[in-house]
Amino acid sequence: MNLPVRTEGLTKRYGDLTAVRDLNLTVRAGEVYGFLGPNGAGKTTTLRMLLGLVRPTAGTVRLLGRPPGAGRLAAVGALIEGPAFYPYLSGRENLRVLARYAGAAADRVPLVLDLVDLADRARHRYASYSLGMKQRLGVAAALLKDPRLLILDEPTNGLDPAGTADMRRLIRRLGAAGCTVLLSSHLLGEVEQVCDRIGVVSSGRLIAEGSVADLRGTAGLRVLAEPLDGAAERARALVGAERVRVVDGGLELAVEPDRAAWLNTELVRAGVAVRELRPRKRDLEQVFFELIGKETADVR
C-alpha cells in the first residue's frame, strides 16, 4: 500500500544539533493528520525534508510511494512558513501567475478561490488582504494542482479568532472531500478539532501517535455522592487511598471504567447516595504536557 507519507529513520543534523532524529511517520490516505509539537520540536525541518527542500542526514522519505524530488510533486500541495505573493497583483492574478508556472489548468483558479471563500475578493490587490485572507490564498495556491496530499505548516499562525475558525473550517472541508492533509501545529485546540490522528513530536522524536481518543485514554472515574466524606472513606477502603482524590465537590478515582457498576453497588451498600458516576477523560492539553514532560525527563 502506497501511504501518502511514510518516513523511516528520518534524521537531520546541523553540526552538533540534531533537529530530527529517527522519525518514523505514517500518514494514511484521506485523513487529516496533526503533526503536533512545541516550537523548535523539528516540525518544519521534517516538512522541508518531506518536500525535498532539505536533504536528510539519514533515513528515507516516501510521498505517495515515491521519494521527493523535482518532477515528483505534481500530486502534492504545500504551504510552508507562510505564503508570498506579488502585493500589487490581485488574488486572482497571483494565482494565474502561479498556475502558468506550475503547469496547472487555468480553470483551477476560480475553483480554488471559491474553495477558500475568496471569490468575492479575488479582484482586490493582495496588499489589501487581511492576514487570514493571505493565509487562505496560500492554501488556494497549494490546491492549484488538485493535489492528493496537502502539507500545511502552522496555517493559523498570527490569525485572529475569526481567521483561525475560517482556516479550521477549510481544513475540515478539504478532509471531508477526500484530500489527505498533513497539518503541522503547536496549537492543541487546532489539531483536536480538525485531525483524525495525531503524532506528537518533541526534540525531533515522535513520542506518541494515535487518534485524539486513543491519546487521551481514560483517567478514571468521576463520582458525585452524598455524604461526600462517607463516599471518600468507603472509596479509599475499596480501591486504596492513593487512588482517590476529592476535587470540586466530588471524587476522582484512578480506576478502570469497567469497575463503575461494582463501585456503585459497594457505595450504595455503604449507605452512600450516588448522584453521578462517569468515566473521566483527560483533555489533550494534559496528555500533551505529560508526554513532553516525560520526554524531557528521559533526555536528561
N, C-alpha and C positions, 0 to 999 in steps of 0.2 A: 504494500500500500504506500503510495506517494503522499506523505504528510505535507501540508503546506510549509511547515517549518520543522526542521529537525537539526539539532546540533549534538555532536558527540565530543566530549573532552575539550570544548572550546575554551581557549586561553589567550589572553593578551597581556603582555608585559611591556612596560616602558621603563627600561633600566631596572632599578630595584623595586619599582612599583608594579604589582600585579593588579590590573584593573578588572580582569575577568579570569576566573580560574575553574577549569574542569567543568564547564557548564554543559549539562545535558538537558536540552529543552525540546519539547514536542508540542506543536500546535495542531489540532485536528481540523479537518475541513468543516467549514460552516459555523465555527464557533467564534465568539468574541473572547479572546484570551487576554487577561490582565497581567502585565509584567510589572509587579509591584515591588518597590523598594525605596529606601530613603535616598535623598540627593547624594550623589557620589558613590552609589552602590554598583555602578558599572552598566546601567541600563542603556544609556546612549551609545557607549562603546560597543555593546553587544549588537544593537541595531545597525550600527555602522558596519560591523563585520558581516551581518546578515546580507547587507546590500552590496558588499564588495568595496565599500569606501575605505575600510581599514583592513589590513592584512592580519590574520590571526598569527599568534606566535606558535600555537599548536591547536590540534583538533580539526574537526570538519564541520561544514555548513551545507545544508541542503534546503533549497527553496523550491517547492513543488517538484521535488525529486531530483533537482539538478543543482550543481554548485553555482554560486552567484558569479556574475561577470558580465562583460559587455555583450549585448545582444541576447541576454537570457533573462531580462527583467520585464519583458513585454506584458507579462501577466501579474506584475507586482506594482502597486502604487505605494508611495511613501511620503510622509510629512515629518521631517527630522529637524528639530530645533527651530521651528517657526518658518513661515513662508517668506519669499522675497519676490516682489513684482515691480514692474515699472510704475512709479507713482503717478505719472501724468497720463497713463492709459486707463481706460475704464476696465472694470472687472471682466467684461465680455472680450474686450480687445486683448487683455493679458492672456486669457485662456486661448484665444485664437492663435496668438503667437506661439504659445506652448504646444498647442495641438499640431501646428505645422512642424515644429522642431521635433516632437516626439513621434510624428507619423500617425497621429490619431485622427479619426474621421472628424470632419468639421461639424457634422450634425451631433456630435457628442457634447459640444459646448452648451447649447441650450438645455440639453438633458441634465447635465451635471449642475448647472446653475439652478435649475428647478429643484433638483435633489437636495441641495444645501440651502434652499429658501433664499436665494439671492436674485431670482429672476427679475423682481421689481426694482432692484438697484444695479442691474447689470450694466446700464449705460453710464453710471456715475464713475468718476475717477477713483482709482484705488486710494489716492491720498485722502479722500473724504471718508473712507470706511472706518468704522469703529474697530477696535481690536478683535472683537468677536467675529465681525464680518470678514476681517482679514484672515482669521484662522479658518473660517468656513470656505473662503475662496481657496485657501491652501489645500483643504480636503478635496474641493472640486477639481483642482489641478491634479491631485493624486488619482482621481477617478476617471480622468480623461481616456485612459486606455482600457476602461472597463475591466479592471484587474480582478483576478480571482483571490488575491491576497492584498490586504491593505495594512500598512505598518504606520502607526501614529505614535509620535514621541511627545508626550506631555501636551496633548492638544488643547487643554483648558488652562494652560499656564497664563496667568495675568488677566484672565477673564473675570468680569463681574458675575454675580449670581445668575443674572438673566442669560448672559452669554454662555456660562457653564451649563445651564439647563438646556439651552439650544443645542450645544455640542453633544450632550448626553443623548438627547432625543435622536439626533442624527446618527450617532453610533449604533443605537438600538435599531433604527430603521435599516441601516446597512446590514447588520447581523441578521435581522429578520428576512432580508431579501436574499440571503444565502452567501453573502461576501464573508470570507474569513478575515477577521480583524485581530491584529496583534497590537494591543494598546499598552504603551509604557506610561506609568504614572507613579507619583509618590502620594497621591490623594486616595485615602481609604474609601471615602464615600463614592468617589468616581467609579472605582473598579467594582465595588459592592453592588452598585445599581445597574451596571451595564454588562458585566462579564459573566460568561458561563463557567470558565475555570480561571484560576489564578496561580501564578508562580511567584513566590516571594524570594527576592534576591537580596543578599547582604554581603558586603565586602567581595563582590564579584562571584559569589557562590549561590547556587539555587538551594535554598534551605527548606522549602516546602512547596507542594504543588497539589492542587485539587479544586473542587468546587467550593463556593463560599460555605455551603452547609457542611462539607467534609472538614474544612479547616476550622470552622467554629467548633465542631463537635458538640458535646453536651457537658456542661459543667456540673450538673447535678439536679437537685430538686428544690423548688421554692414552695414553702409551706406557710399558709396563714391559718392560725388556730388560736383558740381561747380555752383556758388561760395560757398566755404565751410562756410564762415561766414553767408551767406544768408541761407544756409541749416540748420545751427545750430540754427539761430534765429527762423526760422519757426518751426523746430522740437521742440524747447523749448515751443513755443506757443501751439503746438498741444498736447504734452504729458507731459509737465511740465519740468522745468529747472533741477530739481533734477534727472531726468531720462536720461539726455543727457550729454555725455562726448565727447570731441574732443581728439582722440587718433590716432597717426601715420597718420595724413593727412586725417582722416575720422571721422565719428560719430559712437559712440556706444550707442545704445538706450536700456534701460531696459524695453522692452515691449514684449508682446507675438508675436510669429512669424506670427500668423494668421492676424495680423494687417498690414502686409507688403504691400499688394495691396492698402489698404486705404492710408497708409503713402506715398507710391509712387505717388498716384494721387494728394494728397494735396501738395506735394513738387513741382511737375510739374506745378500745377496751380499757385504756387507762383513764377514761373519763374526759378526754380532750375533744372539743368540738372543732372539727376540721372544716374550715370555710373554703379553702383553696389548696390544691396540690397539683403542681405542674412542673414539667421539665424547665430547667433554667439554662438558656443558651448564652454562650459567650458572644460578645459582639466582635466584629472583625478587628477593631482597634485593639482590644485586649489580646487577641490572638497574635496580631502583628507585633506588638511590643514584647510579648512573651518570646516569640521566635527570634526577634532581633536581639533581645537581652541574652538569650541562651547562646546565640551565635557569638556575641561579643565576649561572653564568659569563656566559651570554648577556645576562641582565638587567643585569649590571654593565657 
